[in-house]
């Protein structure tokens, strides 16, 4: 009988390198929201992959940035924690990238004692000569790490990387129940789905000034009734979110409801409201309320 393997595999990298796409490819579910905008991931999200003789606890962290305000500092705390409990660390880069946006994190990677897989992502957009040059560059920068070229979006080499992760994990019992997919509650995925639609539908500062709070989640056998509040920092942002005669907010609601129905596998009734919560991104008490360290 095979011995059981289990461990934490934490994914770090700069914004927009495809960490969330990789996480979702491993898990087979859309747990992390994916957009082309930086700072899409704000929390550390766990995705759990179970097999008869293994449990891989994957962790998607915010993209590494230099914090400009309290919310971003809290986001970087989630990244720091990824170094503390990892059995395997995935450092994700894309073609043409040269270093992390934070030198301290880069030094931690270079000096790490745990196994590190450097995944060179988006190779489907690159020519062979450029790819080979990139592999050589990263070998010179981080000689101790394993380098794996992948395309998370096209699922190229993802299975092979997962097999390598399994080989590196220690023997251990599962950390979570075998039918559990993530550590986050249902309301978290409601909030993230709505936030994704705001990231996709609004420009400039608006998506970054928004936080979502699900006030009501009532599940019956054939329908889930959800009431959620979109928090903004200023009255002018409230008007932009709502749009002319409520058209912009309605579009967000329709798109979010479709995704939530697919995620939960049943009909969803979604009510959205917009409230002003002044300067929540720089208020430690508000940040703690929304699940950040503050």
C-alpha positions as a Markdown table, in Angstrom:
| # | Residue | x | y | z |
|---|---|---|---|---|
| 1 | Unk | 0.0 | 0.0 | 0.0 |
| 2 | Unk | 1.3 | 3.4 | -1.0 |
| 3 | Unk | 2.2 | 5.8 | 1.9 |
| 4 | Unk | 0.1 | 9.0 | 2.0 |
| 5 | Unk | 1.8 | 12.3 | 1.0 |
| 6 | Unk | 0.6 | 15.8 | 2.0 |
| 7 | Unk | 2.0 | 19.3 | 2.1 |
| 8 | Unk | 1.7 | 23.0 | 1.3 |
| 9 | Unk | 2.7 | 24.3 | -2.1 |
| 10 | Unk | 2.8 | 28.1 | -2.2 |
| 11 | Unk | 2.8 | 30.1 | -5.4 |
| 12 | Unk | 4.5 | 33.5 | -5.5 |
| 13 | Unk | 5.5 | 36.0 | -8.2 |
| 14 | Unk | 5.0 | 39.5 | -9.6 |
| 15 | Unk | 1.5 | 40.6 | -10.6 |
| 16 | Unk | 0.0 | 39.2 | -13.9 |
| 17 | Unk | 2.3 | 36.2 | -14.2 |
| 18 | Unk | -0.6 | 33.8 | -14.3 |
| 19 | Unk | -0.5 | 32.5 | -10.7 |
| 20 | Unk | -4.3 | 32.3 | -10.4 |
| 21 | Unk | -4.6 | 30.5 | -13.8 |
| 22 | Unk | -2.1 | 27.9 | -12.6 |
| 23 | Unk | -3.9 | 27.4 | -9.3 |
| 24 | Unk | -7.2 | 26.9 | -11.0 |
| 25 | Unk | -5.6 | 24.5 | -13.5 |
| 26 | Unk | -4.3 | 22.4 | -10.6 |
| 27 | Unk | -7.5 | 22.4 | -8.7 |
| 28 | Unk | -9.9 | 22.0 | -11.6 |
| 29 | Unk | -12.1 | 24.8 | -10.2 |
| 30 | Unk | -12.2 | 28.6 | -10.5 |
| 31 | Unk | -11.1 | 29.5 | -7.0 |
| 32 | Unk | -8.9 | 32.5 | -7.8 |
| 33 | Unk | -10.3 | 35.4 | -9.9 |
| 34 | Unk | -8.4 | 36.1 | -13.2 |
| 35 | Unk | -8.2 | 39.4 | -14.9 |
| 36 | Unk | -5.5 | 41.2 | -16.9 |
| 37 | Unk | -5.2 | 43.9 | -14.2 |
| 38 | Unk | -2.6 | 43.9 | -11.5 |
| 39 | Unk | -3.4 | 43.2 | -7.8 |
| 40 | Unk | -6.4 | 41.0 | -8.7 |
| 41 | Unk | -5.6 | 38.6 | -5.9 |
| 42 | Unk | -5.8 | 40.4 | -2.5 |
| 43 | Unk | -5.9 | 37.4 | -0.1 |
| 44 | Unk | -4.1 | 34.2 | 0.3 |
| 45 | Unk | -6.4 | 31.6 | -1.2 |
| 46 | Unk | -6.0 | 27.8 | -0.5 |
| 47 | Unk | -7.0 | 25.2 | -3.1 |
| 48 | Unk | -6.9 | 21.6 | -2.0 |
| 49 | Unk | -6.3 | 18.7 | -4.5 |
| 50 | Unk | -7.0 | 15.3 | -3.1 |
| 51 | Unk | -6.1 | 11.8 | -4.3 |
| 52 | Unk | -6.2 | 8.4 | -2.7 |
| 53 | Unk | -2.7 | 8.7 | -1.4 |
| 54 | Unk | -2.0 | 12.5 | -1.5 |
| 55 | Unk | -3.3 | 15.9 | -0.5 |
| 56 | Unk | -1.8 | 19.0 | -2.1 |
| 57 | Unk | -2.7 | 22.2 | -0.4 |
| 58 | Unk | -2.0 | 25.0 | -3.0 |
| 59 | Unk | -1.8 | 28.6 | -2.0 |
| 60 | Unk | -2.3 | 31.5 | -4.4 |
| 61 | Unk | -0.9 | 34.8 | -3.0 |
| 62 | Unk | -1.1 | 38.4 | -4.1 |
| 63 | Unk | 1.4 | 39.5 | -6.7 |
| 64 | Unk | 4.5 | 41.0 | -5.2 |
| 65 | Unk | 4.5 | 44.8 | -5.2 |
| 66 | Unk | 6.0 | 47.7 | -3.2 |
| 67 | Unk | 3.2 | 48.7 | -0.9 |
| 68 | Unk | 1.8 | 52.3 | -1.3 |
| 69 | Unk | -0.9 | 52.1 | 1.4 |
| 70 | Unk | -2.2 | 49.9 | 4.2 |
| 71 | Unk | -4.2 | 47.5 | 2.1 |
| 72 | Unk | -1.2 | 46.7 | 0.0 |
| 73 | Unk | 1.0 | 46.2 | 3.1 |
| 74 | Unk | -1.5 | 43.7 | 4.3 |
| 75 | Unk | -1.5 | 42.0 | 0.9 |
| 76 | Unk | 2.3 | 41.6 | 1.2 |
| 77 | Unk | 1.9 | 40.0 | 4.7 |
| 78 | Unk | 0.0 | 37.2 | 3.0 |
| 79 | Unk | 3.1 | 36.7 | 0.7 |
| 80 | Unk | 5.5 | 36.7 | 3.6 |
| 81 | Unk | 3.4 | 33.9 | 5.3 |
| 82 | Unk | 3.8 | 31.8 | 2.1 |
| 83 | Unk | 7.5 | 31.4 | 2.9 |
| 84 | Unk | 6.8 | 30.2 | 6.5 |
| 85 | Unk | 4.8 | 27.0 | 5.9 |
| 86 | Unk | 5.7 | 25.9 | 2.4 |
| 87 | Unk | 6.9 | 22.3 | 1.7 |
| 88 | Unk | 7.4 | 23.3 | -1.9 |
| 89 | Unk | 7.6 | 26.9 | -3.2 |
| 90 | Unk | 6.6 | 27.8 | -6.7 |
| 91 | Unk | 8.2 | 30.9 | -8.0 |
| 92 | Unk | 6.4 | 32.0 | -11.2 |
| 93 | Unk | 7.8 | 34.2 | -13.8 |
| 94 | Unk | 7.0 | 35.1 | -17.4 |
| 95 | Unk | 9.1 | 35.4 | -20.6 |
| 96 | Unk | 11.2 | 38.6 | -20.4 |
| 97 | Unk | 10.9 | 39.1 | -16.6 |
| 98 | Unk | 14.1 | 39.8 | -14.8 |
| 99 | Unk | 13.5 | 39.9 | -11.0 |
| 100 | Unk | 10.9 | 40.3 | -8.3 |
| 101 | Unk | 9.6 | 43.8 | -7.5 |
| 102 | Unk | 10.9 | 43.2 | -3.9 |
| 103 | Unk | 14.6 | 42.3 | -3.5 |
| 104 | Unk | 14.1 | 40.9 | 0.0 |
| 105 | Unk | 11.7 | 38.2 | -1.4 |
| 106 | Unk | 14.2 | 37.4 | -4.2 |
| 107 | Unk | 17.0 | 36.9 | -1.6 |
| 108 | Unk | 14.7 | 34.6 | 0.4 |
| 109 | Unk | 14.2 | 32.5 | -2.7 |
| 110 | Unk | 17.9 | 32.4 | -3.4 |
| 111 | Unk | 18.7 | 31.3 | 0.2 |
| 112 | Unk | 15.7 | 29.0 | 0.7 |
| 113 | Unk | 16.2 | 25.5 | 2.1 |
| 114 | Unk | 12.9 | 24.1 | 0.7 |
| 115 | Unk | 12.5 | 22.8 | -2.8 |
| 116 | Unk | 11.7 | 25.6 | -5.3 |
| 117 | Unk | 10.2 | 25.1 | -8.8 |
| 118 | Unk | 10.7 | 28.1 | -11.0 |
| 119 | Unk | 7.9 | 28.0 | -13.6 |
| 120 | Unk | 8.6 | 30.0 | -16.7 |
| 121 | Unk | 5.0 | 30.8 | -17.8 |
| 122 | Unk | 3.4 | 32.1 | -21.1 |
| 123 | Unk | 5.9 | 30.2 | -23.3 |
| 124 | Unk | 3.2 | 29.9 | -25.9 |
| 125 | Unk | 3.9 | 33.5 | -26.7 |
| 126 | Unk | 7.6 | 33.0 | -27.2 |
| 127 | Unk | 10.1 | 31.6 | -29.7 |
| 128 | Unk | 12.4 | 28.7 | -28.9 |
| 129 | Unk | 15.6 | 30.8 | -28.9 |
| 130 | Unk | 14.2 | 33.4 | -26.5 |
| 131 | Unk | 12.9 | 30.5 | -24.2 |
| 132 | Unk | 16.3 | 28.9 | -24.1 |
| 133 | Unk | 18.0 | 32.3 | -23.3 |
| 134 | Unk | 15.5 | 32.8 | -20.5 |
| 135 | Unk | 16.2 | 29.4 | -19.0 |
| 136 | Unk | 19.9 | 30.1 | -19.1 |
| 137 | Unk | 19.3 | 33.5 | -17.4 |
| 138 | Unk | 17.3 | 32.0 | -14.5 |
| 139 | Unk | 19.9 | 29.2 | -14.1 |
| 140 | Unk | 22.5 | 31.9 | -13.6 |
| 141 | Unk | 20.4 | 33.9 | -11.1 |
| 142 | Unk | 19.0 | 30.9 | -9.1 |
| 143 | Unk | 21.3 | 27.9 | -9.6 |
| 144 | Unk | 19.6 | 25.8 | -6.9 |
| 145 | Unk | 16.0 | 25.9 | -8.3 |
| 146 | Unk | 14.4 | 23.6 | -10.8 |
| 147 | Unk | 13.2 | 25.3 | -14.0 |
| 148 | Unk | 10.0 | 24.2 | -15.8 |
| 149 | Unk | 8.7 | 26.0 | -18.9 |
| 150 | Unk | 4.9 | 26.0 | -18.9 |
| 151 | Unk | 1.7 | 27.6 | -20.3 |
| 152 | Unk | -0.8 | 27.7 | -17.5 |
| 153 | Unk | -3.5 | 29.1 | -19.9 |
| 154 | Unk | -2.9 | 26.3 | -22.5 |
| 155 | Unk | -2.4 | 23.7 | -19.8 |
| 156 | Unk | 1.0 | 22.9 | -21.3 |
| 157 | Unk | 3.4 | 21.0 | -18.9 |
| 158 | Unk | 1.0 | 21.6 | -15.9 |
| 159 | Unk | 0.4 | 17.9 | -15.3 |
| 160 | Unk | 4.2 | 17.2 | -15.4 |
| 161 | Unk | 4.8 | 20.0 | -12.8 |
| 162 | Unk | 2.0 | 18.6 | -10.6 |
| 163 | Unk | 3.7 | 15.1 | -10.7 |
| 164 | Unk | 7.0 | 16.7 | -9.7 |
| 165 | Unk | 5.2 | 18.4 | -6.8 |
| 166 | Unk | 3.9 | 15.0 | -5.6 |
| 167 | Unk | 7.4 | 13.6 | -5.8 |
| 168 | Unk | 8.7 | 16.4 | -3.5 |
| 169 | Unk | 6.0 | 16.3 | -0.9 |
| 170 | Unk | 6.7 | 14.6 | 2.5 |
| 171 | Unk | 4.8 | 11.6 | 3.8 |
| 172 | Unk | 2.0 | 13.0 | 6.0 |
| 173 | Unk | -1.7 | 12.5 | 6.8 |
| 174 | Unk | -4.1 | 14.9 | 5.1 |
| 175 | Unk | -4.5 | 18.4 | 6.7 |
| 176 | Unk | -8.1 | 18.9 | 5.6 |
| 177 | Unk | -11.1 | 16.6 | 5.1 |
| 178 | Unk | -10.7 | 14.8 | 1.7 |
| 179 | Unk | -13.9 | 16.3 | 0.3 |
| 180 | Unk | -12.8 | 19.9 | 1.0 |
| 181 | Unk | -11.8 | 22.1 | -2.0 |
| 182 | Unk | -10.7 | 25.3 | -0.2 |
| 183 | Unk | -10.3 | 26.9 | 3.2 |
| 184 | Unk | -12.5 | 29.9 | 2.3 |
| 185 | Unk | -16.3 | 30.1 | 3.1 |
| 186 | Unk | -18.9 | 30.4 | 0.4 |
| 187 | Unk | -19.4 | 34.1 | 1.0 |
| 188 | Unk | -15.7 | 34.7 | 0.1 |
| 189 | Unk | -16.3 | 33.3 | -3.4 |
| 190 | Unk | -19.4 | 35.5 | -3.8 |
| 191 | Unk | -17.4 | 38.5 | -2.9 |
| 192 | Unk | -14.5 | 37.6 | -5.2 |
| 193 | Unk | -16.9 | 36.8 | -8.1 |
| 194 | Unk | -18.5 | 40.3 | -7.8 |
| 195 | Unk | -15.1 | 41.9 | -7.5 |
| 196 | Unk | -13.9 | 40.2 | -10.6 |
| 197 | Unk | -16.8 | 41.6 | -12.6 |
| 198 | Unk | -16.0 | 45.1 | -11.3 |
| 199 | Unk | -12.3 | 44.6 | -12.3 |
| 200 | Unk | -13.5 | 43.7 | -15.8 |
| 201 | Unk | -16.1 | 46.4 | -16.3 |
| 202 | Unk | -14.6 | 49.5 | -14.7 |
| 203 | Unk | -11.4 | 51.4 | -15.5 |
| 204 | Unk | -8.7 | 53.4 | -13.6 |
| 205 | Unk | -8.9 | 53.6 | -9.8 |
| 206 | Unk | -12.5 | 52.3 | -9.4 |
| 207 | Unk | -11.8 | 48.5 | -9.1 |
| 208 | Unk | -9.0 | 49.1 | -6.5 |
| 209 | Unk | -11.3 | 51.3 | -4.3 |
| 210 | Unk | -13.9 | 48.5 | -4.0 |
| 211 | Unk | -14.5 | 45.9 | -1.4 |
| 212 | Unk | -17.4 | 43.5 | -1.3 |
| 213 | Unk | -19.3 | 42.3 | 1.7 |
| 214 | Unk | -22.0 | 39.5 | 1.4 |
| 215 | Unk | -24.6 | 40.4 | 4.1 |
| 216 | Unk | -27.0 | 37.5 | 3.4 |
| 217 | Unk | -26.5 | 34.0 | 2.0 |
| 218 | Unk | -29.6 | 31.9 | 2.3 |
| 219 | Unk | -29.5 | 28.5 | 0.6 |
| 220 | Unk | -32.7 | 26.5 | -0.2 |
| 221 | Unk | -32.8 | 23.2 | -2.1 |
| 222 | Unk | -33.2 | 24.8 | -5.5 |
| 223 | Unk | -32.0 | 28.4 | -5.1 |
| 224 | Unk | -29.5 | 30.6 | -3.2 |
| 225 | Unk | -30.6 | 34.1 | -2.2 |
| 226 | Unk | -27.7 | 36.5 | -1.9 |
| 227 | Unk | -27.5 | 40.1 | -0.8 |
| 228 | Unk | -24.1 | 41.8 | -1.2 |
| 229 | Unk | -22.8 | 45.4 | -0.7 |
| 230 | Unk | -20.2 | 47.0 | -2.9 |
| 231 | Unk | -18.1 | 49.3 | -0.7 |
| 232 | Unk | -16.5 | 52.4 | -2.3 |
| 233 | Unk | -14.4 | 55.2 | -0.8 |
| 234 | Unk | -16.1 | 58.2 | -2.3 |
| 235 | Unk | -19.6 | 59.4 | -3.3 |
| 236 | Unk | -18.4 | 60.0 | -6.9 |
| 237 | Unk | -17.3 | 56.3 | -7.1 |
| 238 | Unk | -20.7 | 55.2 | -6.0 |
| 239 | Unk | -22.2 | 57.0 | -9.0 |
| 240 | Unk | -19.8 | 55.4 | -11.4 |
| 241 | Unk | -20.5 | 51.9 | -10.0 |
| 242 | Unk | -24.2 | 52.4 | -10.4 |
| 243 | Unk | -24.1 | 54.0 | -13.8 |
| 244 | Unk | -26.8 | 55.7 | -15.8 |
| 245 | Unk | -30.2 | 54.5 | -14.5 |
| 246 | Unk | -28.4 | 51.6 | -12.7 |
| 247 | Unk | -27.2 | 50.1 | -16.0 |
| 248 | Unk | -23.6 | 49.5 | -14.9 |
| 249 | Unk | -24.5 | 47.8 | -11.6 |
| 250 | Unk | -27.1 | 45.7 | -13.4 |
| 251 | Unk | -24.4 | 44.4 | -15.9 |
| 252 | Unk | -22.1 | 43.4 | -13.0 |
| 253 | Unk | -25.1 | 41.7 | -11.3 |
| 254 | Unk | -26.0 | 39.6 | -14.3 |
| 255 | Unk | -22.4 | 38.5 | -15.0 |
| 256 | Unk | -21.7 | 37.6 | -11.4 |
| 257 | Unk | -25.0 | 35.7 | -11.1 |
| 258 | Unk | -24.1 | 33.5 | -14.1 |
| 259 | Unk | -20.7 | 32.6 | -12.7 |
| 260 | Unk | -22.2 | 31.9 | -9.2 |
| 261 | Unk | -24.9 | 29.6 | -10.6 |
| 262 | Unk | -22.1 | 27.7 | -12.4 |
| 263 | Unk | -20.0 | 27.6 | -9.2 |
| 264 | Unk | -22.7 | 26.5 | -6.8 |
| 265 | Unk | -24.6 | 24.4 | -9.3 |
| 266 | Unk | -28.0 | 25.9 | -8.7 |
| 267 | Unk | -30.2 | 29.0 | -9.3 |
| 268 | Unk | -29.0 | 32.2 | -7.7 |
| 269 | Unk | -30.9 | 35.4 | -6.8 |
| 270 | Unk | -28.4 | 38.2 | -6.4 |
| 271 | Unk | -29.2 | 41.7 | -5.0 |
| 272 | Unk | -26.4 | 44.3 | -5.1 |
| 273 | Unk | -26.2 | 47.6 | -3.2 |
| 274 | Unk | -23.5 | 50.3 | -3.2 |
| 275 | Unk | -22.3 | 52.1 | 0.0 |
| 276 | Unk | -19.6 | 54.6 | 0.7 |
| 277 | Unk | -17.1 | 53.5 | 3.3 |
| 278 | Unk | -14.6 | 56.4 | 3.4 |
| 279 | Unk | -10.9 | 55.5 | 3.1 |
| 280 | Unk | -11.4 | 51.9 | 4.0 |
| 281 | Unk | -8.0 | 51.0 | 2.3 |
| 282 | Unk | -6.0 | 53.0 | 4.8 |
| 283 | Unk | -8.2 | 52.2 | 7.9 |
| 284 | Unk | -6.7 | 49.3 | 10.0 |
| 285 | Unk | -10.1 | 48.6 | 11.7 |
| 286 | Unk | -11.9 | 48.3 | 8.3 |
| 287 | Unk | -9.1 | 46.2 | 6.9 |
| 288 | Unk | -9.4 | 43.7 | 9.7 |
| 289 | Unk | -13.2 | 43.6 | 9.2 |
| 290 | Unk | -12.6 | 42.6 | 5.6 |
| 291 | Unk | -10.1 | 39.8 | 6.5 |
| 292 | Unk | -6.8 | 41.7 | 6.0 |
| 293 | Unk | -4.2 | 41.8 | 8.8 |
| 294 | Unk | -4.5 | 45.6 | 9.1 |
